[in-house]
C-alpha cells in the first residue's frame, strides 16, 4: 500500500498543537543546548564543532519555528514530567523530519518526468530556493554580527539616541554581556547531555539571565540595560498570530528574548546578535524623512568595511575607493573599490540589499527581482567597468582627484559583489540566477557578503594567497555546489582547492567548515586552540619552497605573482620533493661555492620551473638563465616556463623570469633543443679553481654538483 505523505500545512498545524503543551519551553531549551553548545576539554578543535553539523541536529530556523509556535499563547514555564518530556522530544523530532520531507516532496513533485532538463529547471525554482533558504547553513558568525554593530550604525547614533534612547555602543555592550552570561550558564553541559538526565530543569536554567547580571557584566546602569533589553523582548501573552507557515515573518527572530518575572530567557545567542544587527534598520525605516540617510549610511558602511578589509590584505597604496571613470571630460562610471596589484585588478561593488519576505517564501518573481537588485546589477556594473578598462577608454580619477595609473599589461580582472546583510543561500542563488557576460582576462564574478570577506581577509591575509584563491574559486564558478562560501574556503584551507577537468560538478557538505569555525573562534573569541586549520597555510609554510613564497607574497611583481600562483597549485608531495631538492642544492652551493639548478613540471604538465642556486647575481648569469629557460619551454612544449634564481645564503629569490605564450615550431630552436642542455649556472673558472685545490678522479662525482662523473662533465 502506497504511503500518503502529508502536506506542510497539516504538519505545521500539528507542530503548533504540540508546542502548546504545558512546559514545552523546556523541550526547546534542551534541543538548543544539545545542538548549539560547543563541547571541548582543553582546546577547541574541528571535532568540537561536530554537533553543530549533521542531519540529526536541528538547524536554527527549525528551533525558531518551534519558538514562534510556543509564543502563540502565554508561555507556560511549568516543568513537565520526565516521561512526557521524553515523548515531546521524540514527537518534535519526528514531526520536523516529516516537515522537511514534505518540503522536499513538494520540490520533486513539480517534475512530471525525471530528466536532466527537468532537474536543471528545478534547481532555480522557488520551491528549491525555499528549502535552501530555510535549511541552509549560517553565512555569518554570531560574533561578527556583534562586532560589526558599531561600525554599521555609528553614523546613525544621533537618531538612535534621540528616538530609542541609547547609543549603538551601549547596545553592543549588552549583547556581549548576555553572550558571556549564557556561556557561563552552560558550563554544566558535557557529552552526557545527549541523553536525558533525571533533572530536566537544568536546561531552562542554562538559558536565563537577569538585567542585574547584564548591568554588572556590561558596566552599565540597570535602567539603561532594561531599556535596551526591552527592544529585543517579546511581550508576554499570546503573540505571533500572523505566523501561519514556516516562511512567514516570525516575531521571535526580531525579539528573541522571553521574560518571566525578573528572568530573561534566550535560547540561542545567535538570535540576539543577528537581531541587534538587523533590527535598528527597521526602527529607523519607520521614520520616512530619515530613509535617505539610512540608505546612504548602509551603503557607506558596506564600502568602508570592504575597503578596510582589502587594505589589510593589499596595503593602503594599492586599494582605491570611489574611483571615477572619465572619457575626456565626461564621467562615464564609478567603481566602489578598485585594487591594483601587479598586473591584476579587483573591481568591487558594494550593495546594501536584503532578501524580502516573499522571496524567502519561494515566490519565483520576488526571488528573481531581489537577486537582480542585490547582485546582478552590481555584477553588471563591475563587468561594464572592466570592459571599459580593457578597452583603454577611461581615465581613472581617485578620490583625491589625482589620476590613477594602470599597469601597461593587465593579466586578470576579478569582479566582486559584496552585500552588507545575511542573504540566505546567496552562493546557491548566484549559481542559479547570475547571468555572466564572458570577457577575456575577466574572471566570473565572486558574489559574497561582508561576513565572508571578513573571514577571507582573516585567513588569506596576503595578496598572493588571497588572489590565488579568488582566481581558482571564480574559475570553478560552475563546478562547485554548496549553500555558502565558508564551506568552499574551509575546503581550500585544508585540501588546496583544485578540481580535475574530468569533474563536471562537486558538492561540498557544510561539515567541511568545522576546522575554519574552530580557528575563527580561537582568533576572535580568544578560545584555546589552533590559530590556523591544518592544511595549505601550515604545511607549505614549513617547507623550503613555502619560505621562498613567504618572501614574495606581498610583492606586486607580475612574474613573482604568477610563480606564486603556480606553487600554490602544486600537490603536497610535489612541494615536499621540490623543497627537499632545493634545500640540498642550496647547501652544496654554500659548501662548494658552485651554482646548481634543477627543473620541474607542474602537476598538470602545462608549465615548468627551473630553479637555480647561486652565491652571486651577475648580468651574464641572468642572461644565461633566460636563454636556458626559453630552451626548456620549447623542449617541453608548454605555454609557460619560469626561471627562479635563489640566493643560497639568504634563501630568497633574487631574480625571476617567465617565458609565456603558446608553443609553436621553430626550426632553429628545434635544432638547439635536441642537444643536451648544459648547466647554465656553471662558471668554469670557479670550477677550475676548485680542481686545482683538490685532486679528483675521472670517475668521481663532479664538484659542480651535476650528478655526472667528472670525466663526463667539467674535465673538458
Steps between C-alpha positions, in 0.01 A plus 500: 500500500643838398580734789317832476728791588342781695529856379693776677195687636367186671834424665547867596160495668587187700831656607300799619283282720804316638676828586203611712551206737558634856873518572602459133748787542728254685515284186624799298757573770628142477514495119691827477756396759543164330546642150671839554741464794864426413656239726876481551752420773836670447452678169251555219555268204312406186361200690361738761276645230352166387172542684441822302477297180337178389152410388378396846535846657242775469599811307431838655197568280336178623545606864370848418197336339428322828548820701274687262226246569557490878441874541160483332366464852637618834815295557460229765826454694379209712721191506354198312538148635818324372299244303293770328816700436662205319187442293483867401863493381438189289178635350665834419790341315267268309270783392789726394646217292161443339472874438836502320399197294176671405690807382731278294204309357352830388818560299515166322127493450532793262685280247273287287781276375853484643748633244816709490304783341233480770757499779678803351173692490415383849829623650401863450137460607343672798437169676868405489608845614245493782654182636856630453412822683328325792747215551822663378795562730576828673691743280638700794646430841315627805799708609510670159146632544602628843836646396362674190220674693691816581658561157168428327291746704757754623373758250144447631584555866336842520171353375524200734569709808224745413234242407568175688702641787835321474820503298605206285812459717278431804296250301821319404608483866166347600512241221858407592413468870198277431716270290757463777234437764336222298841351429560484876154347554571211262819393676309196631446372145719205404482189286241350735237752388435300186303275735205617713597547866260464790504873583379675187466841668871565427424560134281806549736630770782487245314753284410772747654820643385815682537867411704547816746233379534680166541844661781368719675321211459790252579773754181686410213632712218259582235730346691535172547124473128438559417764240725335238383147580138606459564573131589133451243346735171354378205625709339238722167356397391359164721622211588416140141454380604566138758220505317234298775334299874450538602782265270764654650778711573351841496750786750302707767578236464874565433464875673179610482566878218362716438630852352340811515718811855638525641221283574535130528190282707475182530167320774590254742792531513506121136618491582801719814603311325469163200698624726772639671520159175510299233663718627861524453528124126429538468736797642779287307401187174599670635857504434588134698828492804309627488228233748667262753517785446132581575395143807721477639383834450132418669546166788689661545226759517229234756693295710610798505153650596339170768759442647442846518124454669537161749752640584241765598262219647724228620808686370857488679598177341222296133548599295790362142589593247701297699492175331700223528407132528784248502508122643839428303733727196272518452286808395157373508285813624435852664210681428461871840343572786427262804294595807526274767244579765408247322414177173405673198708598204450732183698428268485802144630507327526837124467549272534803201289403308231690291203392131586540238284672326399173835382363565295816160342445618374162313736269689471172441856387611646835810279509601618155430869563679499838804332346493743210508800735747359753748315279446502124506879460822522702662225292391672178646828625833335586506316168432825312790673676731210415401524134578872492838449667602220265389714208735776612217752498479663844723721708478387862470775760563424868314649793767771537439593131838370385533261205537132585751333266435142392755233411600488132392137479203364696512126557170453683207702637295356786144622559357497854151583625466545876167538684475635855241262647448128524351398166379139544641239260688776317759264351232264372288784363803642317569163340141485370403859424815693413538588133868535411629691195830325420799720416863415436716562808188546719415233757145392585352722777566412863170560681521522878426711810695703757516200733676274253730779382597545865594132533687504168709794619559328832620168360657606167661824610764539228441604136642175361287265709187715459533543123594137447184386678275752322650390168421135559163556668371708208651253256278232652191724501282238327657191658454557872165444671448597864270715709757759606854616431652409838486133402706554186756715680536242778552226243771708334680563828508126570542341156608779261210565264567313178248323277596268217362588156322164490259609777192694391379590848611457861263518799651598836330420829471773764689285752820582312479844665575373853882559494443857379229554763739386774781726375273806487382438857862484611590820315194712580373365832836418659414133551785251543593316182691509173516838328493352148337185354749231411560517126633738238585779745685273743669229295631714213647772720728251678666386176792659315267586212246648740766723653593622153135590444477683832761749377306591185134463605459877539700607193302650208745345253305328217759222456512429874119501518475251215773285655322508835172401335671197345664391826168525685346254256768238558412182688642446847725226368635723224566779750685266734713349222584839351581646841728211590694533174529878532627473853773255396609709203516818708713315754740384224522853364593634842746216561684498167423844359357333190173585326228239455165461331215259449166514320148377574174482309171607658256231606287560190810504272395841365791700644848453638754657734879499492652582839857629529707539815794739505710720727503797263279663238670624184362626171673214321334245728155657456538496123601133506203415721256677267639322195497165678135541604399590145653173382334301780160649413547405136639157582209413733238653265319692775347848503690632804846451646643677804861560587556565871842598637544443875770650717629190677610700805180697576256250350327781309407536136727759334382466141206359313415469134197364320471384143134493405307425185362208301760252374571505129763334285824690436773338286794671674362438849426143405861438398637647823242328719603155368848548649561425872439815704811590703469648846472875431619598847837322486791742498792296362758734651365440850492123439860517380609660825327222694676235291843655563443484875370146511599191305203317351481172310357475151215275620415698816193730516572841353545783751245714317226284644354392166487138613713391205847350511787749482621363164152547349456852633755766591824313411473638147 
